[in-house]
Amino acid sequence: MYKIYNTVGDETQTITSLNEKGSWINVINPTKAELAKISYETGALYEFLEAPLDDEERPRIEVEENQALIIISIPIVVRNGTVNYDTLPLGIIVTDAQIITVCLEENEILNDLVNGRIKAFWTYKKTRLTLQILYKTASYFLKYLKEIDRKTNEIEETLHGSTENEELIKLLNLGKSLVYFTTALRLNEVVMKKILRTKVLKMYEEDEDLLEDVITENGQAMDMSEVYSKNLNGLMDAFASIISNNQNKVMKFLTSITIILSVPTLIASFYGMNVSLPLEKSPFGFTAVVLISVFSSMLALFTLNRKNML
């Protein structure tokens, strides 16, 4: 699937022509036939169009035949899976006439562009549009990192009295997301610095300022991700011990209850034997045995309570 956008004046419109100069082609999970059509009509290299569709593709820059391929990792929210957040490759192909973005899934970053949530957005300003995508990517990393921190705090509140592993598994999944984020942010930074250093894109002074802002934003996200990851690892170690301790407390309590209940059982067992026993001919024998059992249980309860066994 693909859509084509073109800015006329200050208004961005959807068009149908693939070879319209100054347009932006947004390609999402395309078929091979669509890739071949886009490549034929725009002149974009087929291998450039296909590269971002590998979900294991690493961020990088490649220049060939006056075309630049920039691949970055973008953050996404996973609705169903073992992790809450993940990353996907996003390819940005800059040709002489157009800019093309390629991704496996729809994402909030490009949707913000489509829905006009980014100011000063023109499809024909290819370098600025590329930098705006990079800036929006860093911003979403920061947004999702704050969500991870909030979820970590929520899980932390429930872990204090927990004896189950469910919360630890949630923390483990958040930890995986942080590892993915940290790796992606580090590789994205390499790409951004290479853009600034090598000038693979034609940039004006304001573009260089924007790119430096992007690098700063990305660096802030990377620092946050590393700090949250370290904190999360410490929390997991601490709360693994807490869960184990809570389970020990439960076992200690159940053991104490077993001891208290075994006292009257033991006395009743003695008086169930077919031998001569005290009070066996007394009309108050049963009452006495019950009172002795209750008194012994209370004594055991008092002793265990003083030793903090309950």
C-alpha positions as CSV (number, residue, x, y, z in Angstrom):
1,M,0.0,0.0,0.0
2,Y,1.2,3.5,-0.7
3,K,-0.1,7.0,-0.7
4,I,1.3,10.1,-2.5
5,Y,1.3,13.6,-1.0
6,N,2.2,16.9,-2.6
7,T,2.3,20.4,-1.0
8,V,0.9,23.2,-3.0
9,G,1.3,26.5,-1.2
10,D,0.7,25.7,2.4
11,E,-1.7,22.9,1.8
12,T,-0.7,19.2,1.4
13,Q,-2.9,17.1,-0.8
14,T,-3.2,13.5,-1.8
15,I,-2.4,12.8,-5.4
16,T,-2.2,9.8,-7.7
17,S,0.9,10.4,-9.9
18,L,4.0,8.6,-8.8
19,N,6.4,10.8,-10.8
20,E,5.1,14.1,-9.5
21,K,8.1,16.3,-8.6
22,G,8.4,17.4,-5.0
23,S,6.0,14.8,-3.7
24,W,6.3,12.4,-0.8
25,I,5.4,8.8,-1.3
26,N,4.5,6.9,1.9
27,V,4.9,3.2,1.4
28,I,3.5,0.8,4.0
29,N,4.0,-3.0,3.8
30,P,4.0,-3.0,0.0
31,T,3.7,-6.0,-2.3
32,K,6.6,-6.8,-4.7
33,A,4.4,-5.6,-7.6
34,E,3.9,-2.2,-5.9
35,L,7.7,-1.9,-5.2
36,A,8.4,-2.7,-8.8
37,K,5.9,0.0,-10.0
38,I,7.3,2.6,-7.6
39,S,10.8,1.9,-8.7
40,Y,9.9,2.0,-12.4
41,E,8.0,5.3,-12.3
42,T,10.1,7.2,-9.8
43,G,13.6,5.8,-10.7
44,A,14.2,4.8,-7.0
45,L,16.5,1.8,-6.7
46,Y,14.5,-1.4,-6.0
47,E,17.0,-2.6,-3.4
48,F,16.6,0.7,-1.6
49,L,12.9,0.3,-1.5
50,E,13.2,-3.3,-0.3
51,A,15.8,-2.9,2.4
52,P,13.6,-1.4,5.1
53,L,11.1,-4.2,4.8
54,D,13.5,-6.5,6.7
55,D,12.5,-6.1,10.3
56,E,16.1,-6.9,11.4
57,E,17.7,-4.2,9.2
58,R,20.1,-2.0,11.2
59,P,20.1,1.8,10.9
60,R,22.5,2.9,8.2
61,I,23.1,5.3,5.3
62,E,23.8,4.3,1.7
63,V,24.3,6.6,-1.3
64,E,24.2,5.3,-4.9
65,E,23.2,6.9,-8.2
66,N,22.4,10.3,-6.7
67,Q,20.0,8.7,-4.3
68,A,20.4,8.5,-0.5
69,L,18.9,5.7,1.6
70,I,18.6,6.5,5.3
71,I,17.4,3.7,7.5
72,I,16.5,4.4,11.2
73,S,14.8,2.5,13.9
74,I,11.4,3.9,15.1
75,P,9.6,3.0,18.3
76,I,6.2,1.2,18.1
77,V,3.6,0.0,20.6
78,V,3.0,-3.8,20.5
79,R,-0.6,-4.6,21.1
80,N,-0.1,-8.4,21.3
81,G,3.3,-9.9,22.1
82,T,5.8,-10.7,24.7
83,V,7.0,-7.0,24.8
84,N,5.1,-3.8,25.2
85,Y,7.3,-1.7,23.0
86,D,9.5,-2.6,20.0
87,T,11.3,-1.0,17.1
88,L,11.0,-1.2,13.4
89,P,13.2,0.0,10.5
90,L,12.0,3.0,8.6
91,G,13.6,3.8,5.3
92,I,13.8,7.3,3.9
93,I,14.9,7.5,0.2
94,V,15.8,10.9,-1.1
95,T,16.0,11.2,-4.9
96,D,16.5,14.3,-7.0
97,A,12.7,14.7,-7.4
98,Q,11.0,13.1,-4.5
99,I,11.2,11.6,-1.0
100,I,10.0,8.1,-0.3
101,T,9.4,6.5,3.1
102,V,9.1,2.7,3.4
103,C,8.0,0.8,6.5
104,L,6.4,-2.5,7.4
105,E,3.6,-1.0,9.5
106,E,1.7,2.1,9.9
107,N,3.2,4.2,12.7
108,E,2.4,7.3,14.7
109,I,5.4,9.2,13.4
110,L,4.3,9.2,9.8
111,N,0.7,9.5,10.8
112,D,1.5,12.8,12.5
113,L,2.9,14.0,9.2
114,V,-0.2,12.9,7.3
115,N,-2.6,14.3,9.8
116,G,-0.9,17.7,9.9
117,R,0.4,17.5,13.5
118,I,3.8,18.8,12.4
119,K,4.1,22.5,11.6
120,A,6.0,23.9,8.6
121,F,5.6,20.7,6.6
122,W,6.3,20.8,2.9
123,T,6.8,17.7,0.8
124,Y,9.2,19.5,-1.7
125,K,11.6,20.4,1.1
126,K,13.2,16.9,1.2
127,T,16.0,17.6,3.6
128,R,13.7,19.4,6.1
129,L,11.1,16.7,5.9
130,T,13.7,14.0,6.5
131,L,15.0,15.9,9.6
132,Q,11.4,16.4,10.8
133,I,10.9,12.6,10.7
134,L,14.1,12.1,12.6
135,Y,13.0,14.7,15.2
136,K,9.6,13.1,15.6
137,T,11.2,9.7,16.0
138,A,13.3,11.0,18.9
139,S,10.2,12.6,20.4
140,Y,8.3,9.4,20.3
141,F,11.2,7.5,21.9
142,L,11.0,10.0,24.8
143,K,7.2,9.7,25.0
144,Y,7.3,5.9,25.2
145,L,10.2,5.9,27.7
146,K,8.0,8.0,30.0
147,E,5.2,5.5,29.6
148,I,7.6,2.7,30.4
149,D,8.7,4.5,33.6
150,R,5.0,5.1,34.6
151,K,4.2,1.4,34.0
152,T,7.3,0.4,36.0
153,N,6.1,2.5,39.0
154,E,2.6,1.0,38.8
155,I,4.0,-2.5,38.9
156,E,6.3,-1.5,41.7
157,E,3.3,-0.6,43.9
158,T,1.7,-4.0,43.4
159,L,4.9,-6.0,43.9
160,H,5.4,-5.2,47.6
161,G,2.8,-7.8,48.7
162,S,3.0,-10.1,45.8
163,T,3.8,-13.8,45.9
164,E,3.3,-14.4,42.1
165,N,5.7,-14.0,39.2
166,E,3.2,-12.1,37.0
167,E,4.6,-8.7,37.9
168,L,8.2,-9.8,37.4
169,I,7.3,-11.0,33.9
170,K,5.8,-7.6,33.2
171,L,9.0,-6.0,34.4
172,L,11.0,-8.4,32.2
173,N,9.0,-7.4,29.1
174,L,9.5,-3.7,29.9
175,G,13.2,-4.5,30.3
176,K,13.3,-6.1,26.8
177,S,11.7,-2.9,25.4
178,L,14.3,-0.8,27.0
179,V,17.1,-2.9,25.6
180,Y,15.6,-2.5,22.1
181,F,15.2,1.2,22.6
182,T,18.7,1.7,23.9
183,T,20.2,-0.2,20.9
184,A,18.0,1.6,18.4
185,L,18.8,5.1,19.8
186,R,22.5,4.4,19.8
187,L,22.5,3.3,16.1
188,N,20.2,6.2,15.2
189,E,22.7,8.6,16.7
190,V,25.5,7.2,14.5
191,V,23.3,7.8,11.4
192,M,22.4,11.3,12.5
193,K,26.0,12.3,13.1
194,K,27.0,10.8,9.8
195,I,24.4,13.0,8.1
196,L,25.8,16.0,9.8
197,R,29.4,15.1,9.1
198,T,29.2,13.9,5.5
199,K,26.4,16.2,4.2
200,V,24.7,13.4,2.3
201,L,21.7,15.7,2.3
202,K,21.8,19.3,1.0
203,M,21.4,21.4,4.1
204,Y,21.0,25.1,4.8
205,E,22.1,26.6,8.1
206,E,18.7,26.2,9.7
207,D,18.7,22.6,8.6
208,E,22.0,22.0,10.4
209,D,20.5,23.7,13.5
210,L,17.5,21.4,13.3
211,L,19.7,18.3,12.9
212,E,21.7,19.3,16.0
213,D,18.5,19.6,17.9
214,V,17.5,16.1,16.7
215,I,20.9,14.7,17.9
216,T,20.4,16.4,21.3
217,E,16.8,15.0,21.6
218,N,18.0,11.6,20.6
219,G,20.9,11.8,23.1
220,Q,18.4,12.7,25.9
221,A,16.3,9.7,25.0
222,M,19.3,7.4,25.0
223,D,20.4,8.7,28.4
224,M,16.8,8.1,29.8
225,S,16.7,4.6,28.3
226,E,20.0,3.6,29.9
227,V,19.0,5.0,33.3
228,Y,15.6,3.3,33.2
229,S,17.2,0.1,32.1
230,K,19.6,0.1,35.0
231,N,16.8,1.0,37.5
232,L,14.6,-1.7,36.1
233,N,17.3,-4.4,36.4
234,G,17.8,-3.3,40.0
235,L,14.1,-3.4,40.7
236,M,13.8,-6.9,39.2
237,D,16.6,-8.2,41.5
238,A,15.1,-6.5,44.5
239,F,11.6,-7.7,43.9
240,A,12.6,-11.2,43.1
241,S,14.0,-11.3,46.7
242,I,10.8,-9.6,48.0
243,I,8.5,-12.2,46.3
244,S,10.7,-15.0,47.7
245,N,10.5,-13.4,51.1
246,N,6.7,-13.0,50.9
247,Q,6.4,-16.7,50.0
248,N,8.5,-17.6,53.0
249,K,6.2,-15.6,55.2
250,V,3.2,-17.4,53.8
251,M,4.9,-20.8,54.4
252,K,5.8,-19.8,57.9
253,F,2.3,-18.8,58.7
254,L,0.8,-22.0,57.3
255,T,3.4,-24.0,59.3
256,S,2.4,-22.2,62.5
257,I,-1.3,-22.9,61.8
258,T,-0.4,-26.6,61.2
259,I,1.4,-26.7,64.6
260,I,-1.5,-25.1,66.4
261,L,-4.1,-27.5,64.8
262,S,-1.9,-30.5,65.5
263,V,-2.0,-30.0,69.3
264,P,-5.7,-30.9,69.8
265,T,-5.3,-33.7,67.2
266,L,-2.5,-35.2,69.2
267,I,-4.5,-35.0,72.5
268,A,-7.6,-36.5,70.8
269,S,-5.4,-39.3,69.4
270,F,-4.1,-40.2,72.9
271,Y,-7.7,-40.4,74.2
272,G,-8.7,-42.6,71.3
273,M,-6.4,-45.4,72.4
274,N,-7.9,-48.6,73.9
275,V,-5.9,-48.4,77.1
276,S,-6.6,-47.0,80.6
277,L,-6.4,-43.2,80.6
278,P,-7.0,-40.5,83.2
279,L,-10.6,-39.2,83.4
280,E,-11.9,-42.1,81.3
281,K,-14.6,-42.9,83.9
282,S,-15.3,-39.3,84.9
283,P,-18.6,-37.7,83.6
284,F,-16.6,-34.6,82.9
285,G,-13.8,-36.4,81.0
286,F,-14.8,-35.2,77.5
287,T,-15.2,-31.6,78.7
288,A,-11.8,-31.8,80.4
289,V,-10.1,-33.1,77.2
290,V,-11.7,-30.3,75.2
291,L,-10.5,-27.7,77.7
292,I,-7.0,-29.2,77.7
293,S,-6.9,-29.1,73.9
294,V,-8.1,-25.5,73.8
295,F,-5.6,-24.5,76.5
296,S,-2.8,-26.3,74.7
297,S,-3.6,-24.7,71.4
298,M,-3.8,-21.2,73.0
299,L,-0.5,-21.8,74.6
300,A,1.1,-22.8,71.3
301,L,-0.5,-19.8,69.7
302,F,0.9,-17.5,72.3
303,T,4.4,-19.0,72.1
304,L,4.5,-18.8,68.3
305,N,3.2,-15.2,68.4
306,R,6.0,-14.2,70.8
307,K,8.6,-15.7,68.5
308,N,7.1,-13.8,65.5
309,M,6.1,-17.0,63.8
310,L,2.7,-15.7,62.8
